[in-house]
Amino acid sequence: YINILDILLNAEHSYKIQDLWQISSKTETTAQQTAAEELIARIIPKRAHEFQVIINTKLLQTDNKDKFILESVSNNSIRITATSGVSAANGFNYYLKKYLNCHISWSGDQLNIPDGPLPVISAPLTVVIQDKLRYYQNVCTVSYSMVWWDFKRWEREIDWMAMKGINFPLAFNGQEYVWRKVFQTFGLTIPEIDEYFTGPAFLAWYGWSGPLSDNWHKVQAILQSQILARMRSLGMIPVLPAFAGHVPRNITRIWPKAQVSRLSDWGKFNQTFCWCNCISLLNNSTYFLEPEDPHFVQIGSAFISEYTSMYGTDHFYNTDLFNEMTPKTNQTSYLTDCGNAVYQSLIKSDPQSLSKVMQGWLFVNDPGYWHKEQAKALLTSVPKGKLLILDLMSELNPQFSHLDGYYGQPFIWCMLHNFGGVLGMYGAFNHINLDVFEARAKYENMLGIGLTPEGIEQNDIIYDFMTESTWYSAPVDLNQWVTQYVRRRYNYINEDITKAWNLLQNSVFTDGIKVHNHGEYTINKRPSLKSRSVLWYKPSDVFNAYKLFINASTVSQLKNSSTFQYDLVDITRQSLQLAFDVIYAKLVLSYEAKNETELKNLSTVILTLMDDMNDILSTNEYYLLGKWINSARTMAVSDQPINGVIIDKYFTFCLKERLYNEYQAKNQITIWGPNGN
């Protein structure tokens, strides 16, 4: 039985907050230098020879802060001296932005570098990165956005991470392969284990649309090895998965006396929605092995041992015991035992474990349960400095401010920004530009900043700004920053496009009422006479910005820019969905007034508008459904049948892997749950 005494007995594993600033990559500096040089060659292959990279960890000695130094040297070259490969890539991006007006983003790059010598840096420029850790990903991102990626796409993303300064990324791929091996060693059969796994598109959750093919397990294991190797080569510190107590339901066949509980239903999903339900009718739910059970530490340490033997380790592990799930009791002793059980499972197999990483979303999601007393019990269940909290939605709902700074445990200030991978212009410039700096000054246990969106590849501007904030020690002039952003993104600027973006910056990208779910528009809801969009800005600002975009689109330098084309489609979509709100409200009034003629006319207008939106979105590759579907099909490495796929409640059949993946991809974005996605 685990209690507070165990914490005291393991006090020697405790770290001071200041010690965490000494964390650094284990990768040799020469390897990091090579990785940074190869990154530059991938981004600008024809000009890469004009950049020199030097990794010098002695630059950390004064303050343990990452930094880079840019200077012009002989032969018209730019020398980047940095504390790590990531910092070198970050410095390279700084030069691209500030001296060449270039731009790197999910929706396209602008790398129009003039012929001739590179711009000279008059005197060596040192940029100190203000945050020790720069985190990236939500536990949902791997499913909403990354599920069908091959290594080529991952390579591009890791380059993006490094150039944005990310040094602390989540790395969740390939863990099911390890879990399969671990549960087999305890005596579970392959069918019992396969029943536990979801389908590929739902790995962030539990119970939907399984199983996983043998090919999937093998491909993901290889892919994870490639991902981790590349991250580490650049000096990143990947955050690895760990055991959170969830087990296959048949674990009680192996250990009949194991203390296993059924967790409550999640998101209005009961067990009838589980993919394996027709195999075990009304007998499937999420099963939780209680931390009081000695098998908890046994399973957790076995997983860490197997995982690290396959993939290596950087000694940081993510585990969320109660993410949107309510514990069985609010007794503080129980919560202390839970947190300590996870900690014991880590240090048993990895005595050098630096920290357990947990998302702080549970405190936002269920404030009725997580009062200060309960939160403190969980957060102080491990030695100080051995738990790192991701304050997941700091830009709108920070928890550190009313949980006493997490009682001294280190935390990261994170921007969540996106739920469910939805599209739609949104941002909170107003909070990011102030709150990051205030928290950094007030809390010495704030170790860094993070990006924690559930879905990515949208709203490039807000992510560009958030990742730049680590260069600054004070808020910036937003109008000036946006003007510079426009210049970089399009390699051109005029009055119309500058006015347009500043209108957007001061409206749709400034959340004054703290909207938690910005994707709630009438057009993507189920039809209802009571449907209303959630708005935090004046639609007229977007309409006026749209007009300015249209005016600007006649300029050849803009209309031929791929990034401008993307943004023009995006603001057209935003304007059309706002117009839909206006027309739909009129349609409801005509229905209530029993005005049949007007109702028919407005219905025609709405259907035409939806066709127009589809046509507009079809003009840009980044908005095509086919891209999502094709990537799912391409992920299949063979036409191996997938046995036991459930489409109808009592109907089992086989699908070839490509078709199965396509079904998965379509399922996630359509019938995902009882209320839709």
URURUR-V931719 format. One record per residue. N is the residue number from 1. RES is the residue in one small letter. BURIAL is b if it has 9 or more other ideal C-beta (glycine too) atoms within 8 Angstrom, else e. Layout:
N;RES;BURIAL, N;RES;BURIAL
//
This chain:
1;y;e, 2;i;b, 3;n;b, 4;i;e, 5;l;e, 6;d;b, 7;i;b, 8;l;e, 9;l;e, 10;n;b, 11;a;e, 12;e;e, 13;h;b, 14;s;b, 15;y;b, 16;k;e, 17;i;b, 18;q;e, 19;d;e, 20;l;b, 21;w;b, 22;q;e, 23;i;e, 24;s;e, 25;s;b, 26;k;e, 27;t;b, 28;e;e, 29;t;b, 30;t;e, 31;a;b, 32;q;b, 33;q;b, 34;t;b, 35;a;b, 36;a;b, 37;e;b, 38;e;e, 39;l;b, 40;i;b, 41;a;b, 42;r;e, 43;i;b, 44;i;b, 45;p;e, 46;k;e, 47;r;b, 48;a;b, 49;h;e, 50;e;e, 51;f;b, 52;q;e, 53;v;b, 54;i;b, 55;i;b, 56;n;b, 57;t;b, 58;k;e, 59;l;b, 60;l;b, 61;q;e, 62;t;e, 63;d;e, 64;n;e, 65;k;b, 66;d;b, 67;k;b, 68;f;b, 69;i;b, 70;l;b, 71;e;b, 72;s;b, 73;v;e, 74;s;e, 75;n;e, 76;n;e, 77;s;b, 78;i;b, 79;r;b, 80;i;b, 81;t;b, 82;a;b, 83;t;b, 84;s;b, 85;g;b, 86;v;b, 87;s;b, 88;a;b, 89;a;b, 90;n;b, 91;g;b, 92;f;b, 93;n;b, 94;y;b, 95;y;b, 96;l;b, 97;k;b, 98;k;e, 99;y;b, 100;l;b, 101;n;e, 102;c;b, 103;h;b, 104;i;b, 105;s;b, 106;w;e, 107;s;b, 108;g;e, 109;d;b, 110;q;b, 111;l;b, 112;n;e, 113;i;b, 114;p;e, 115;d;e, 116;g;e, 117;p;e, 118;l;b, 119;p;e, 120;v;e, 121;i;b, 122;s;e, 123;a;e, 124;p;e, 125;l;e, 126;t;e, 127;v;b, 128;v;e, 129;i;b, 130;q;b, 131;d;b, 132;k;b, 133;l;b, 134;r;b, 135;y;b, 136;y;b, 137;q;b, 138;n;b, 139;v;b, 140;c;b, 141;t;b, 142;v;b, 143;s;b, 144;y;b, 145;s;b, 146;m;b, 147;v;b, 148;w;b, 149;w;b, 150;d;e, 151;f;b, 152;k;e, 153;r;b, 154;w;b, 155;e;b, 156;r;e, 157;e;b, 158;i;b, 159;d;b, 160;w;b, 161;m;b, 162;a;b, 163;m;b, 164;k;b, 165;g;b, 166;i;b, 167;n;b, 168;f;b, 169;p;b, 170;l;b, 171;a;b, 172;f;b, 173;n;b, 174;g;b, 175;q;b, 176;e;b, 177;y;b, 178;v;b, 179;w;b, 180;r;b, 181;k;b, 182;v;b, 183;f;b, 184;q;b, 185;t;e, 186;f;b, 187;g;e, 188;l;b, 189;t;e, 190;i;e, 191;p;e, 192;e;b, 193;i;b, 194;d;b, 195;e;b, 196;y;b, 197;f;b, 198;t;b, 199;g;b, 200;p;b, 201;a;b, 202;f;b, 203;l;b, 204;a;e, 205;w;b, 206;y;e, 207;g;b, 208;w;b, 209;s;b, 210;g;b, 211;p;b, 212;l;b, 213;s;b, 214;d;e, 215;n;b, 216;w;b, 217;h;b, 218;k;b, 219;v;b, 220;q;b, 221;a;b, 222;i;e, 223;l;b, 224;q;b, 225;s;b, 226;q;b, 227;i;b, 228;l;b, 229;a;e, 230;r;b, 231;m;b, 232;r;b, 233;s;b, 234;l;b, 235;g;b, 236;m;b, 237;i;b, 238;p;b, 239;v;b, 240;l;b, 241;p;e, 242;a;b, 243;f;b, 244;a;e, 245;g;b, 246;h;e, 247;v;b, 248;p;b, 249;r;b, 250;n;b, 251;i;b, 252;t;b, 253;r;e, 254;i;b, 255;w;e, 256;p;e, 257;k;e, 258;a;b, 259;q;e, 260;v;b, 261;s;e, 262;r;e, 263;l;b, 264;s;e, 265;d;e, 266;w;b, 267;g;e, 268;k;e, 269;f;b, 270;n;e, 271;q;b, 272;t;e, 273;f;b, 274;c;b, 275;w;b, 276;c;b, 277;n;b, 278;c;b, 279;i;e, 280;s;b, 281;l;e, 282;l;e, 283;n;e, 284;n;b, 285;s;b, 286;t;b, 287;y;b, 288;f;b, 289;l;b, 290;e;b, 291;p;b, 292;e;b, 293;d;b, 294;p;e, 295;h;b, 296;f;b, 297;v;b, 298;q;e, 299;i;b, 300;g;b, 301;s;b, 302;a;b, 303;f;b, 304;i;b, 305;s;b, 306;e;b, 307;y;b, 308;t;b, 309;s;e, 310;m;e, 311;y;b, 312;g;e, 313;t;b, 314;d;b, 315;h;b, 316;f;b, 317;y;b, 318;n;b, 319;t;b, 320;d;b, 321;l;b, 322;f;b, 323;n;b, 324;e;b, 325;m;b, 326;t;e, 327;p;b, 328;k;e, 329;t;e, 330;n;e, 331;q;e, 332;t;b, 333;s;e, 334;y;b, 335;l;b, 336;t;b, 337;d;b, 338;c;b, 339;g;b, 340;n;b, 341;a;b, 342;v;b, 343;y;b, 344;q;b, 345;s;b, 346;l;b, 347;i;b, 348;k;b, 349;s;b, 350;d;b, 351;p;e, 352;q;e, 353;s;b, 354;l;b, 355;s;b, 356;k;b, 357;v;b, 358;m;b, 359;q;b, 360;g;b, 361;w;b, 362;l;b, 363;f;b, 364;v;b, 365;n;e, 366;d;b, 367;p;e, 368;g;e, 369;y;b, 370;w;b, 371;h;e, 372;k;e, 373;e;e, 374;q;b, 375;a;b, 376;k;b, 377;a;b, 378;l;b, 379;l;b, 380;t;b, 381;s;b, 382;v;b, 383;p;b, 384;k;b, 385;g;b, 386;k;b, 387;l;b, 388;l;b, 389;i;b, 390;l;b, 391;d;b, 392;l;b, 393;m;b, 394;s;b, 395;e;b, 396;l;b, 397;n;e, 398;p;b, 399;q;b, 400;f;b, 401;s;e, 402;h;e, 403;l;b, 404;d;e, 405;g;b, 406;y;b, 407;y;b, 408;g;e, 409;q;b, 410;p;b, 411;f;b, 412;i;b, 413;w;b, 414;c;b, 415;m;b, 416;l;b, 417;h;b, 418;n;b, 419;f;b, 420;g;b, 421;g;b, 422;v;b, 423;l;e, 424;g;b, 425;m;b, 426;y;b, 427;g;b, 428;a;b, 429;f;b, 430;n;b, 431;h;b, 432;i;b, 433;n;b, 434;l;b, 435;d;b, 436;v;b, 437;f;b, 438;e;e, 439;a;b, 440;r;b, 441;a;e, 442;k;e, 443;y;b, 444;e;e, 445;n;b, 446;m;b, 447;l;b, 448;g;b, 449;i;b, 450;g;b, 451;l;b, 452;t;b, 453;p;b, 454;e;b, 455;g;b, 456;i;b, 457;e;e, 458;q;b, 459;n;b, 460;d;b, 461;i;b, 462;i;b, 463;y;b, 464;d;b, 465;f;b, 466;m;b, 467;t;b, 468;e;e, 469;s;b, 470;t;b, 471;w;e, 472;y;b, 473;s;e, 474;a;e, 475;p;e, 476;v;e, 477;d;e, 478;l;b, 479;n;e, 480;q;e, 481;w;b, 482;v;b, 483;t;b, 484;q;e, 485;y;b, 486;v;b, 487;r;b, 488;r;b, 489;r;b, 490;y;b, 491;n;b, 492;y;b, 493;i;e, 494;n;b, 495;e;e, 496;d;b, 497;i;b, 498;t;b, 499;k;b, 500;a;b, 501;w;b, 502;n;b, 503;l;b, 504;l;b, 505;q;b, 506;n;e, 507;s;b, 508;v;b, 509;f;b, 510;t;b, 511;d;b, 512;g;e, 513;i;e, 514;k;e, 515;v;b, 516;h;e, 517;n;e, 518;h;b, 519;g;b, 520;e;e, 521;y;b, 522;t;b, 523;i;b, 524;n;e, 525;k;b, 526;r;e, 527;p;e, 528;s;e, 529;l;e, 530;k;e, 531;s;b, 532;r;e, 533;s;b, 534;v;b, 535;l;e, 536;w;b, 537;y;b, 538;k;e, 539;p;b, 540;s;e, 541;d;b, 542;v;b, 543;f;b, 544;n;b, 545;a;b, 546;y;b, 547;k;e, 548;l;b, 549;f;b, 550;i;e, 551;n;e, 552;a;b, 553;s;b, 554;t;e, 555;v;b, 556;s;e, 557;q;b, 558;l;b, 559;k;b, 560;n;e, 561;s;b, 562;s;e, 563;t;b, 564;f;b, 565;q;b, 566;y;b, 567;d;b, 568;l;b, 569;v;b, 570;d;b, 571;i;b, 572;t;b, 573;r;b, 574;q;b, 575;s;b, 576;l;b, 577;q;b, 578;l;b, 579;a;b, 580;f;b, 581;d;b, 582;v;b, 583;i;b, 584;y;b, 585;a;e, 586;k;b, 587;l;b, 588;v;b, 589;l;e, 590;s;b, 591;y;b, 592;e;e, 593;a;e, 594;k;e, 595;n;e, 596;e;e, 597;t;e, 598;e;b, 599;l;b, 600;k;e, 601;n;e, 602;l;b, 603;s;b, 604;t;e, 605;v;b, 606;i;b, 607;l;e, 608;t;e, 609;l;b, 610;m;b, 611;d;e, 612;d;b, 613;m;b, 614;n;e, 615;d;e, 616;i;b, 617;l;b, 618;s;e, 619;t;e, 620;n;b, 621;e;e, 622;y;b, 623;y;b, 624;l;b, 625;l;e, 626;g;e, 627;k;b, 628;w;b, 629;i;b, 630;n;e, 631;s;b, 632;a;b, 633;r;b, 634;t;e, 635;m;b, 636;a;b, 637;v;e, 638;s;e, 639;d;e, 640;q;b, 641;p;e, 642;i;b, 643;n;e, 644;g;b, 645;v;b, 646;i;b, 647;i;e, 648;d;e, 649;k;e, 650;y;e, 651;f;e, 652;t;e, 653;f;e, 654;c;e, 655;l;b, 656;k;b, 657;e;b, 658;r;b, 659;l;b, 660;y;b, 661;n;b, 662;e;b, 663;y;b, 664;q;b, 665;a;b, 666;k;b, 667;n;b, 668;q;b, 669;i;e, 670;t;e, 671;i;e, 672;w;b, 673;g;b, 674;p;e, 675;n;e, 676;g;e, 677;n;e
//
